[in-house]
Amino acid sequence: MKNLAIFGLAAASASLAAGSLWNMEVPAYQVQVPETIACDKNGEDYGAACYESTGGWWFAYVGDENKGQKMSFDPITTNDDGTYKLITTDESDGSIIPGGNLVEGVGLQVTMSAAGGASSDPAIAGIGFNWTKAETPTDISAHPGYCIVYSWSGTQALQMELGWNENKDAGGYGYDTWYALMPGQDALTKLDLPWSAFKQDKWDKPPQPITTAQKEAVSLKIRLKNSAAAEQKGTLTIAELGWTGECGEGGTKAIGSIAKASSVKATLSGRTLSFSGVKAAKAEVLNLQGQVVMSGSTASAMNLAGLDAGVYMVRVAGANLTQKILLK
């Protein structure tokens, strides 16, 4: 068995500022919530240390499946209780599952559909994450809002929803949540959503102010909400998620490059790392704190035998390649 395994690719320019909450370079592909812990603990079970103990993991969800509503996702699997589960990473080592919702060099991708809705009972299909595993309210009011780099092929705009405790019997605030529109985009596009972009339907009286959604945040959801019987469907791709002003600072050209796979290839053989598709260029290996722990040239192979077990990033200067690796 090889000691060094591919942990995932993210084709992103090294000079491109990315949303700090989520992109394809964050550790373990987990939204960077406050309770995030290291997911490469040597000697510990990966699943118990990460998936089962913290928030920040993307999930799929639906609204009311009764009354003839039909919601679907592709690709998708299910949890033991029958709820939907995105196909992301192998819970034994954190590697990307081929053919799933994490697409190397692109981002998180899922096709969603919703049909059979009505104005009083809309059909909802969406994805999201919780700020904490226990769904404890988190105060995000110090931030100016969200940003996202995404594409959406559907004709109906998506809604980014500020999730809170909806159970009024348990001190919650009901279903009249705050949301902002995410229009259809053919290519990856940067969208800033400051708090002023969010609105509330205000059918629940008295309506809750947006400060409640900010200070009592439980989740962030991106939903397809269909109030008609006819099916609405599209494919959502997310390349970055962060706070307003963070995403895609490299501009339109740089944003477009996120979706393109790099021609540079890294090949692993035992503990030897070699490159193809690039002339002599500087190659660096970084730890998860961003410190360069080894450097060399792509013109010759790099011997990684001296590195401790753990997760590292491989970066090639001037090339559209940043690669996450797992050294066991």
Disulfide bonds with the S-S distance in Angstrom:
Cys39-Cys50 2.41
Cys147-Cys247 2.07
